[in-house]
Amino acid sequence: MPEQDHESEDSVFDFLYVDHDRIGLYISQLNDFGSLTSLVRTSETSDKKDFKGKVPVLAEMGAESSARTSSTRSFDPRWTQCLTFLDELHARNMINPSVTGVGIGRFVLCGGNLAIIDIGAMQRLLKFSSVQTLARKGANPGAANEVLSRAQRKQQARSSGGKQTDAEDEMSAAFDIVGEISHAIHARVNVGNDHLWCTLKTDCMIMSPADVMLKYGVLIEGTWHVLGILDAVPSATEDQLAKLQAMFSGDAANPMLMGSVPLFTQLRLVLGRPLSCYGVTPLAIFRKIER
């Protein structure tokens, strides 16, 4: 787990993504006062002066002057709450540094290479045939002009009878589906041999998805740490289909729902979490910046 040096203040955390609502929900369960929404600091100073004098023979006279000043400062506790949440999980030994062998529903904190793809941007761009052509080449580099010669491409066309290949069919379906699904931002993190997949909420991103794309493209350089909840593990589609068939069999049978199971399972594989990836619900994505 990356640790911040509070004493020397030689390091800070640079957050790319923070889900304040979820963090507030969890931290409110770790203390007796709920989630902190505002922090007010009030300070007060006073100044008192005495003046004395004497009138010969008659009396001694005096006067007192006092002044009091106060100041109030309001602070946004959201960012300190995020750091406090990290400290609380660490102190309670609730953070797992790896997804391997971890049960579903556990907090994980893993660091590695980060890639982000904005599906909303794809929806807007894929309406142009030229962009679809580039996407096909990117998905199947062997079909790119730079790799295949003209003669090779003609031979492929003759052997397939001018029909689309399975890969092309999948790409065509993916283009149609992208245009209909709701906007989503996909993120991938490679941690050694493990691969994490998740979706990000636009309003939780510190940098806009467009800025991320223009600055980095897809891969964001550096080591990025993802704090999240493990909620899906790599598994074969056959295992999932068997479980679903058992759920919708007998008295609970529903032909319409069962008929949609293969479709949505395939849609997930085309546009969602791949079979080899773990699924996480992200709470924060950040990197450590040192002197």
C-alpha positions in Angstrom: 0.0 0.0 0.0 1.4 3.4 -0.9 1.9 5.5 2.2 1.9 9.3 2.5 4.7 10.8 4.5 2.7 13.0 6.9 5.7 14.1 9.0 8.0 15.4 6.4 5.3 16.2 3.8 7.6 15.1 1.0 4.9 13.3 -0.9 1.3 13.8 -2.0 -1.4 11.7 -3.7 -2.5 12.8 -7.1 -6.1 11.6 -7.6 -7.5 10.9 -11.1 -10.7 9.4 -9.8 -12.6 9.6 -6.5 -16.1 8.3 -5.7 -16.8 10.6 -2.7 -20.4 9.3 -2.3 -19.3 5.7 -1.9 -16.4 6.6 0.4 -18.7 8.6 2.5 -21.1 5.7 2.7 -18.4 3.3 3.9 -16.6 5.7 6.3 -19.9 6.6 8.0 -20.1 2.9 9.1 -16.6 3.1 10.7 -17.4 5.9 13.2 -20.2 7.0 15.4 -20.9 10.3 13.8 -21.5 9.4 10.2 -19.8 11.0 7.2 -18.2 14.5 7.7 -19.7 17.0 5.2 -18.2 20.2 6.5 -15.4 21.4 8.8 -15.5 24.8 10.5 -12.6 26.2 12.6 -13.2 29.2 14.8 -10.4 31.1 16.6 -10.7 34.1 19.0 -8.2 36.5 20.4 -8.7 39.3 23.0 -6.6 42.3 23.9 -7.0 44.1 27.3 -5.3 47.3 28.4 -5.4 49.2 31.7 -4.8 52.9 32.1 -4.1 54.4 35.5 -3.3 57.9 36.8 -3.3 60.0 39.9 -4.7 63.4 40.7 -2.7 64.9 43.5 -4.4 65.0 46.9 -7.8 64.1 45.5 -7.9 60.5 44.2 -6.5 57.8 42.0 -8.3 57.3 38.6 -8.1 54.4 36.1 -9.6 53.1 32.9 -9.7 49.8 31.1 -9.9 49.1 27.4 -10.5 45.7 25.8 -10.9 44.4 22.2 -11.9 40.9 21.0 -11.6 39.6 17.5 -12.7 36.3 16.0 -12.3 34.5 12.7 -14.1 31.5 11.2 -12.7 29.3 8.4 -14.7 26.6 6.6 -12.9 23.6 5.0 -14.0 21.0 2.5 -13.4 17.7 4.2 -13.9 15.4 1.2 -10.2 15.0 0.3 -9.1 14.5 3.9 -11.9 12.1 4.3 -10.6 10.0 1.4 -7.2 9.9 3.0 -8.8 9.1 6.4 -10.7 6.2 4.8 -7.4 4.8 3.4 -5.9 5.0 6.9 -9.0 3.4 8.5 -8.9 0.5 6.1 -5.2 0.0 6.6 -5.5 0.2 10.4 -8.3 -2.4 10.4 -6.3 -4.7 8.0 -9.2 -4.6 5.5 -7.1 -3.9 2.4 -5.8 -6.7 0.2 -2.8 -5.8 -1.9 -3.6 -8.4 -4.5 -6.7 -9.8 -6.2 -5.3 -13.4 -6.3 -7.1 -15.6 -3.9 -9.2 -12.8 -2.5 -12.9 -13.4 -2.0 -15.6 -11.4 -3.7 -16.7 -8.3 -1.8 -13.3 -7.5 -0.3 -11.4 -4.2 -0.5 -8.3 -4.3 -2.8 -5.6 -1.8 -3.5 -3.4 -2.7 -6.5 -1.0 -0.7 -8.6 0.1 -1.0 -12.2 -0.4 0.3 -15.7 -3.6 2.1 -16.4 -5.6 2.4 -19.6 -8.8 4.3 -20.0 -11.3 4.2 -23.0 -14.3 6.6 -23.2 -17.2 4.7 -24.8 -19.1 7.9 -25.1 -16.5 9.4 -27.3 -16.6 6.2 -29.4 -20.3 6.6 -29.9 -19.9 10.0 -31.3 -17.0 9.1 -33.6 -18.1 5.7 -34.9 -21.0 7.3 -36.9 -18.3 8.1 -39.4 -17.3 5.3 -41.8 -13.7 6.4 -41.9 -13.4 6.0 -38.1 -15.0 2.5 -38.3 -12.3 1.6 -40.9 -9.6 2.7 -38.5 -11.2 0.8 -35.7 -11.3 -2.4 -37.7 -7.6 -2.1 -38.5 -6.8 -1.5 -34.9 -8.8 -4.6 -33.8 -7.2 -6.7 -36.5 -3.7 -5.4 -37.3 -3.1 -8.2 -39.8 -5.7 -6.7 -42.1 -4.1 -3.3 -42.1 -2.6 -2.0 -45.4 0.8 -1.8 -43.7 0.9 -5.5 -43.1 -1.0 -7.3 -45.9 0.1 -6.8 -49.5 -2.6 -6.2 -52.2 -2.3 -9.7 -53.5 -2.7 -11.2 -50.0 -5.9 -9.1 -49.4 -7.3 -10.3 -52.8 -6.6 -13.9 -51.9 -8.4 -13.5 -48.6 -11.4 -12.0 -50.3 -11.6 -14.9 -52.9 -11.2 -17.5 -50.2 -14.1 -16.0 -48.1 -16.3 -15.6 -51.2 -16.5 -11.8 -50.5 -18.3 -12.5 -47.2 -17.3 -11.0 -43.8 -15.2 -13.1 -41.5 -16.3 -13.9 -38.0 -14.0 -11.2 -36.6 -15.6 -8.7 -39.0 -19.1 -9.8 -38.0 -18.1 -9.2 -34.3 -16.8 -5.8 -35.1 -20.0 -4.9 -37.0 -22.1 -6.0 -34.1 -19.9 -4.1 -31.7 -20.4 -0.9 -33.7 -24.2 -1.4 -33.7 -24.2 -2.1 -29.9 -22.0 0.9 -29.0 -24.5 3.2 -30.6 -27.3 2.0 -28.3 -25.7 1.4 -24.9 -25.4 4.1 -22.3 -22.2 6.1 -22.1 -19.5 4.4 -20.0 -15.8 4.9 -19.4 -13.8 1.6 -19.3 -10.6 1.3 -17.3 -8.0 -1.5 -17.3 -5.2 -2.0 -14.8 -2.5 -4.6 -15.3 -1.0 -5.8 -12.0 1.7 -8.3 -12.8 -0.1 -11.2 -14.5 -3.5 -10.1 -13.2 -5.9 -7.8 -15.1 -8.5 -5.6 -13.5 -11.4 -4.2 -15.4 -13.9 -1.5 -14.2 -16.1 1.3 -15.4 -15.7 4.9 -14.2 -18.4 7.5 -13.5 -17.8 10.8 -15.4 -18.6 13.0 -12.4 -16.1 11.3 -10.2 -13.2 11.9 -12.6 -10.8 14.8 -11.6 -9.7 15.1 -15.2 -12.3 15.0 -17.9 -12.4 12.0 -20.2 -11.7 14.2 -23.2 -8.6 15.6 -21.5 -7.4 12.1 -20.7 -7.8 11.1 -24.4 -6.0 14.2 -25.8 -3.1 14.0 -23.3 -2.5 10.3 -23.0 -4.5 8.5 -25.7 -5.4 5.2 -23.9 -2.4 4.3 -21.8 -1.6 6.6 -18.8 2.1 6.3 -18.0 3.3 5.7 -14.4 2.1 3.5 -11.6 -1.5 4.1 -10.7 -3.1 2.6 -7.6 -6.8 1.5 -7.7 -8.7 1.2 -4.4 -11.9 -0.7 -5.0 -14.1 -3.6 -4.2 -13.5 -7.0 -5.9 -16.9 -8.1 -7.3 -16.1 -10.4 -10.2 -13.4 -13.0 -11.0 -12.3 -14.6 -14.2 -14.6 -17.5 -15.2 -15.7 -19.4 -18.2 -19.0 -18.5 -19.9 -20.0 -22.2 -19.7 -19.9 -22.0 -15.9 -22.1 -18.9 -15.9 -24.6 -20.3 -18.4 -24.9 -23.5 -16.3 -25.7 -21.5 -13.2 -28.2 -19.3 -15.0 -29.9 -22.3 -16.5 -30.3 -23.7 -13.0 -31.8 -20.4 -11.8 -34.4 -20.3 -14.6 -35.3 -24.0 -14.7 -38.3 -25.8 -13.2 -40.9 -23.6 -11.6 -38.7 -20.5 -12.2 -38.5 -21.2 -15.9 -38.8 -18.1 -18.1 -38.1 -18.8 -21.8 -37.8 -15.1 -22.7 -35.2 -14.4 -20.0 -33.3 -17.6 -20.7 -33.2 -16.7 -24.4 -31.6 -13.4 -23.6 -28.9 -14.9 -21.5 -26.5 -16.0 -24.3 -27.1 -12.6 -26.0 -26.1 -10.5 -23.0 -23.3 -12.9 -22.1 -21.9 -12.4 -25.6 -22.4 -8.6 -25.4 -20.4 -8.5 -22.2 -17.5 -10.3 -23.9 -17.6 -8.0 -26.9 -17.8 -4.7 -25.1 -17.5 -5.4 -21.4 -15.2 -7.3 -19.0 -13.1 -10.0 -20.8 -13.0 -13.5 -19.5 -9.5 -13.2 -18.1 -10.1 -10.0 -16.1 -11.2 -9.4 -12.5 -14.0 -6.9 -12.0 -13.7 -4.2 -9.4 -15.9 -1.3 -8.3 -13.5 1.6 -8.1 -13.5 4.0 -5.2 -10.3 5.9 -6.0 -7.5 5.9 -8.6 -4.3 7.8 -7.7 -0.6 7.9 -7.9 2.1 9.0 -5.4 4.1 12.1 -6.2 7.4 12.5 -4.3 10.1 15.1 -4.2 
